[in-house]
């Protein structure tokens, strides 16, 4: 199928990671390929303190400007990767940039991956890291009244699940959630999910494998899938923190993202929904394109406003 992809993105399509993702063997290959790729590098304008530690049993990496004493906003970052790939190294440059430019404390979560660690392990890891961050806010230099959580793709879906857990378990308090192109709905029945079977980087076959891997013994589309695994299933979205939701036009996740944003609005949640025309899931790795530069600038501004940084 032909897609009206942004002209600045089109020349890069042949250089993007390709290949099937239908079996565990495919996943092992894909993980190895991504591990061998060079990740973006960020040169900070300010001196940064970056350290790895443990949030209980969950590895995290903490980024902040060095030599700062007054409390600043905190942001728990959850990386993407379809629930089955990714590490905190993937988003190292982005987390450094946010800590540097916004003067916030970023806590990046190295949650365990499916299918080796299916639901509820990944979302519980994220919730544990959020709880640890809130409990250690003073030591981390975080203002507990300005604590947000967010991520892209599976990281956005895990963010939504973590936020629901925090609401239903009585804390910790969250002031802002960032849901970037989030993976939210295991039912795989929206028009964009049905139609986009061959879009770049992410398409219906990959989404099917992702959900089958994440849900483990549960079946995608089954009646017993919990809302904390697939937040689109939640019937009550009231009482959640203000949100930014983004969507890409040629992304199978597009419709579930827009629907979730609308349902948040209908529940009385303050929401900003942003849709980027001509884009596809994961196009953010093409940093030279004008639309990606705009997406990244929007991300920084969204965090600045959402966290009152």
Residue, then its C-alpha position, 0 to 999 in steps of 0.5 A: x500500500x502507498x502512503x503519503x509520507x512526509x517528503x523529508x521522511x521518505x528518503x530514509x525509509x530504506x535505511x530503517x530497521x526491517x524484517x519480520x517480527x512474528x516469532x521469538x527467533x525474529x525478536x532475538x534477531x531484532x534485539x541484536x540488530x538494535x543493540x548494534x546500532x549507534x544511539x543519538x548523542x547529546x552534548x549538554x549545555x550545563x553540567x549534568x549528574x547522571x547515575x544508575x541506581x536501583x528503585x527497589x528491585x528496578x534499575x533506573x538511571x537518574x539525570x539532573x543538572x549538577x550543583x542544584x539544591x532547590x526542588x525541581x520537577x521530576x519526570x519518570x520516563x518509560x522507554x518504548x519498544x513494543x513491550x519486547x525491546x528497548x533499554x534505558x540506553x535507547x533514550x539516554x540522549x533524550x533524557x539528558x536533553x530534558x534534564x539539561x534544557x528544562x532543569x528537571x530530574x529525569x528517572x528513566x526506568x529499565x523495566x523487564x521485557x516480555x515475553x520473558x516477563x509478561x504482564x503484569x511485570x513490566x507495568x508493576x516495574x514502572x509503578x514501583x519506580x514511580x513509587x520509589x521516586x515519589x518516596x525519595x523526592x527530597x533526596x532526588x531534589x524533586x518537588x513532589x507536587x510536580x511529578x510527572x510520568x511519560x513515554x512513547x509507544x509501549x512506554x506510553x501504554x505503560x505510562x497510562x497503565x501506571x497512572x491508572x494503578x496510581x489512581x486506584x491504589x491511592x498514590x503516588x500523586x501525579x501532576x502530568x502524564x505524557x502519552x506519546x503514540x501510546x500502545x493502549x488497546x489489545x483488541x486490535x480492531x480500530x480502522x488504522x490497526x486493521x488497515x496498516x499492515x505494511x507501514x514502516x517500523x510498526x504495523x499490524x503484524x508487529x502489533x499482534x506479536x507485541x500484544x501476544x508477547x506482553x499478555x502471556x497466558x492472556x489472549x489479545x482481545x479476550x474478556x479477561x485482559x485487565x485495564x492496567x495492561x490495556x488502558x483503552x479497556x478502562x471504563x472510568x478515566x476520571x480523576x487522572x492527571x492532565x495529559x498530552x497525547x500524540x498520534x502519527x497519521x500512518x501508525x496502526x496505533x493512531x485511532x486508539x490514541x485519538x479515541x483514548x484522548x477523547x475519552x479522557x476529555x469526556x471524563x473531565x481530564x485536561x488533555x492536549x491531543x496532537x496529530x502529526x500528518x505524514x508521519x509514521x510510528x517511530x519516525x522520531x529516529x529521523x532527527x534531520x526531518x523538519x516534522x521530527x524537529x517540530x515533534x521534539x520541540x513540542x515534546x520539550x514544551x509539553x514537559x515544560x508546561x505540564x511540569x511547570x518547569 
